[in-house]
């Protein structure tokens, strides 16, 4: 197992020095899910929710969150993102909204945290917009699916 990079020899939290790392194309994909009552999903699909377009709002929230990740996660580097996408798919077979967040940059450090933050905030936004009609919603597994670039290369969830 590798040692933790955000802890120094004294055990103090530090921001990793990436100044000597080569800038390469970095990409990360993260999935998530929000499960809900069939009636709640129907409101979203039909666009009849009183608060407006749930999916459009969640998509924008996820994109914004990726751009502000460094302000939320204390030791995260501010990155110049070249692309952020948040895809939201409704699934009536399991009464859920599936989330796929993808972030891309050219830089010295990866974009996993940005993609994880995008998926998380998109899920939280769906919950926030629908909680008045369905307090039993469940935010499901948010997981890194794939990362590309950098010294560690390509990693994909099996």
C-alpha positions in Angstrom: 0.0 0.0 0.0 1.3 3.5 -0.9 1.8 6.1 1.8 -0.6 8.9 2.3 0.6 11.9 0.2 -1.3 14.6 2.2 0.4 13.8 5.5 4.0 14.9 6.2 6.5 13.1 8.5 5.1 14.9 11.5 1.6 13.7 10.8 0.5 17.2 9.7 -1.9 17.7 6.8 -0.1 19.3 3.8 -1.1 20.2 0.2 1.0 18.0 -2.1 3.7 19.9 -4.1 2.9 19.2 -7.8 5.3 21.8 -9.2 7.8 19.2 -10.5 5.1 17.0 -12.1 4.6 17.0 -15.8 1.4 18.4 -17.2 -0.5 15.6 -19.0 -4.1 15.1 -20.1 -6.1 13.9 -17.1 -9.6 12.5 -17.1 -11.9 11.0 -14.5 -15.4 9.4 -14.7 -17.6 9.0 -11.7 -21.0 7.4 -11.3 -23.8 7.9 -8.8 -27.5 7.2 -8.4 -30.5 8.6 -6.6 -33.3 6.1 -6.0 -36.9 7.4 -5.3 -40.5 6.6 -5.4 -42.1 5.9 -8.8 -44.3 9.0 -8.4 -41.2 11.2 -7.8 -39.5 9.9 -10.9 -42.6 10.5 -12.9 -42.7 14.2 -11.8 -39.1 14.6 -12.9 -39.6 12.8 -16.3 -42.8 14.7 -17.1 -41.3 18.1 -16.0 -44.2 18.7 -13.6 -42.1 19.4 -10.5 -43.1 22.7 -8.8 -39.4 23.7 -8.4 -38.7 23.4 -12.1 -36.5 21.2 -14.2 -34.8 18.9 -11.7 -32.4 17.4 -14.2 -31.2 20.7 -15.7 -30.7 22.2 -12.3 -28.8 19.1 -11.0 -26.6 19.1 -14.2 -25.6 22.8 -13.7 -25.1 22.3 -10.0 -22.7 19.4 -10.7 -20.7 21.4 -13.2 -20.4 24.3 -10.9 -19.4 22.0 -8.0 -16.5 20.6 -10.1 -15.3 24.1 -10.9 -15.3 24.9 -7.1 -14.0 21.7 -5.8 -10.8 23.2 -4.5 -12.9 25.5 -2.3 -14.7 22.6 -0.7 -11.9 20.0 -0.2 -9.2 21.6 1.9 -6.1 20.0 0.3 -7.4 19.9 -3.3 -5.5 21.9 -5.9 -7.3 24.6 -7.9 -7.4 23.2 -11.4 -8.1 24.7 -14.8 -10.7 22.3 -16.0 -11.0 21.9 -19.8 -14.2 19.9 -19.7 -17.0 19.0 -17.3 -20.0 16.9 -18.2 -22.8 15.6 -16.0 -25.1 13.1 -17.7 -28.4 12.3 -15.9 -30.5 9.4 -17.1 -33.8 8.4 -15.7 -34.5 4.7 -15.2 -38.1 3.6 -14.6 -37.0 -0.1 -14.0 -35.3 0.8 -10.7 -37.0 4.2 -10.1 -33.8 6.2 -10.1 -31.7 8.8 -11.7 -28.2 7.6 -12.8 -25.4 10.1 -12.8 -22.2 10.1 -14.8 -19.8 12.9 -14.2 -16.7 13.4 -16.4 -13.9 15.9 -15.8 -10.9 16.6 -18.0 -7.8 18.9 -17.7 -4.3 19.2 -18.8 -2.2 19.6 -15.7 0.1 18.1 -13.1 -2.6 16.4 -11.0 -5.7 14.3 -11.5 -9.4 15.3 -11.7 -10.9 12.5 -9.6 -12.0 14.9 -6.8 -13.7 17.2 -9.2 -15.6 14.4 -10.9 -16.6 12.9 -7.5 -17.7 16.4 -6.3 -19.7 16.9 -9.5 -21.6 13.6 -9.1 -22.2 14.2 -5.4 -23.6 17.7 -5.8 -25.8 16.6 -8.7 -27.2 13.9 -6.4 -27.6 16.3 -3.5 -29.4 18.8 -5.8 -31.9 16.1 -7.0 -32.5 15.2 -3.3 -32.9 18.9 -2.3 -35.4 19.6 -5.1 -37.5 16.5 -4.5 -37.4 16.1 -0.7 -40.8 17.8 -0.2 -42.4 15.0 -2.1 -40.1 12.1 -1.2 -38.1 12.1 2.0 -37.2 8.5 1.5 -34.9 9.0 -1.5 -31.5 7.3 -1.3 -28.3 8.6 -2.7 -26.5 5.5 -4.0 -23.0 4.5 -4.5 -20.8 7.3 -5.8 -17.8 5.7 -7.3 -14.8 6.4 -9.5 -15.2 4.4 -12.6 -12.1 5.4 -14.5 -9.1 7.7 -14.4 -6.6 8.4 -17.2 -3.3 10.2 -17.3 -0.4 11.0 -15.1 2.3 8.9 -13.7 -0.1 6.2 -12.4 -1.6 5.8 -15.9 -5.0 4.3 -16.7 -7.2 2.8 -13.9 -10.6 1.3 -14.5 -13.0 -0.2 -12.0 -13.6 -3.9 -12.6 
